[in-house]
Amino acid sequence: RTDILPADLTAEGGGFGFGGWVARPGHPRQGEFGWSGAAGTQGWIDPQQRFAATMMIQAMPYRAVDILSELRPALDADLGIVRAA
């Protein structure tokens, strides 16, 4: 869960650790980590909220179907999670 990228490099707004994407300090999802597949599948873990999720999709290019930008806020709302802006 430790970012190993130099400060001037980012991975989807976060960093990249030995196991995948990590939210850098100051990121609204700080403490989260996960992995994304080439065709859009996403998995993430939020230890602070004791929550994990997997979204499975096969779409190329992976941004052809933008479900994640709606899914994550919807999950937060359903679970009563308030994120800092």
Secondary structure per residue as TSV (DSSP state, phi and psi in degrees):
chain	resnum	aa	ss	phi	psi
A	1	R	-	360.0	9.2
A	2	T	-	-97.9	131.8
A	3	D	-	-70.7	126.8
A	4	I	-	-110.1	0.7
A	5	L	S	-79.1	148.5
A	6	P	-	-60.5	154.4
A	7	A	T	-57.0	-29.0
A	8	D	T	-85.3	-1.8
A	9	L	-	-110.6	140.5
A	10	T	-	-132.7	160.9
A	11	A	B	-128.1	101.6
A	12	E	T	55.2	43.3
A	13	G	T	81.2	-2.0
A	14	G	B	-124.8	-152.3
A	15	G	E	-118.0	-167.3
A	16	F	E	-139.1	124.1
A	17	G	E	-104.7	-170.1
A	18	F	T	-67.8	-21.3
A	19	G	T	-110.9	2.8
A	20	G	E	136.4	-156.6
A	21	W	E	-66.8	139.5
A	22	V	E	-133.2	142.4
A	23	A	-	-79.5	123.8
A	24	R	-	-74.5	160.0
A	25	P	T	-55.3	136.7
A	26	G	T	91.8	-16.0
A	27	H	S	-71.1	142.8
A	28	P	T	-56.3	-23.2
A	29	R	T	-111.5	35.5
A	30	Q	T	-51.8	134.0
A	31	G	T	98.7	-18.0
A	32	E	-	-76.5	155.0
A	33	F	E	-149.1	160.5
A	34	G	E	178.8	-161.4
A	35	W	E	-148.0	148.2
A	36	S	E	-128.3	142.5
A	37	G	-	-91.6	165.5
A	38	A	T	-63.3	-28.1
A	39	A	T	-106.7	20.9
A	40	G	S	105.8	-12.4
A	41	T	-	-61.2	137.3
A	42	Q	E	-131.5	143.7
A	43	G	E	-138.1	138.8
A	44	W	E	-149.6	155.3
A	45	I	E	-128.9	132.6
A	46	D	E	-119.0	93.4
A	47	P	T	-61.7	-32.9
A	48	Q	T	-64.7	-37.0
A	49	Q	T	-93.8	-3.2
A	50	R	T	54.7	53.4
A	51	F	E	-138.6	139.7
A	52	A	E	-137.9	147.2
A	53	A	E	-146.0	153.5
A	54	T	E	-133.9	130.5
A	55	M	E	-116.8	121.2
A	56	M	-	-110.2	123.6
A	57	I	-	-149.6	150.8
A	58	Q	-	-126.7	99.9
A	59	A	-	-143.9	128.8
A	60	M	S	-121.9	129.9
A	61	P	S	-65.8	158.9
A	62	Y	G	-63.4	-22.3
A	63	R	G	-88.4	5.1
A	64	A	G	-63.1	-31.2
A	65	V	S	-122.1	107.8
A	66	D	-	-94.0	74.7
A	67	I	-	-86.7	-35.5
A	68	L	H	-59.8	-38.0
A	69	S	H	-64.4	-21.6
A	70	E	H	-98.5	-33.4
A	71	L	H	-66.2	-48.6
A	72	R	H	-63.2	-46.6
A	73	P	H	-62.4	-35.0
A	74	A	H	-65.9	-42.0
A	75	L	H	-63.2	-44.7
A	76	D	H	-57.4	-46.2
A	77	A	H	-62.6	-44.5
A	78	D	H	-62.8	-33.5
A	79	L	H	-90.9	-3.9
A	80	G	T	74.0	25.9
A	81	I	-	-89.6	127.1
A	82	V	-	-107.1	123.9
A	83	R	-	-101.6	144.0
A	84	A	-	-69.4	145.0
A	85	A	-	-75.8	360.0
